[in-house]
């Protein structure tokens, strides 16, 4: 398994853990900005999506990219696209990452957690 330290923001319920005093974000092992961490942290979903989909320095099937892209899709109301990104990340060769809360976990496990969390939430009608 490929191990890369990466600070990533993934799920709304987990992303805020340990963020009382925000620390600078780092993308170790990846080109700076390629994981859109700062944009995700700010809730700047348009910038985050642009960085995650248009940065040619990182493969489209990179599991850390897919986990964060799923987060962006979910935050912007695109549940199907979020689930597809997380399913693809769960099926990819795992990469070890560190979440904003400091938890070290593999991308496949994080993707499965996201899928399980959002599948267990009651669906609300679109407005």
Secondary structure, 3 states (H helix, E strand, C coil): CEEEEEEECCCHHHHCCCCCCCCCCCCCCCCCCCCCHHHHHHCCHHHHHHHHHHCCCCCCCCHHHHHHHHHHHHHCCCHHHHHHHHHHHHHCCCEEEEECCCCEEEHHHHHHHHHHHHHHCCCCCCC
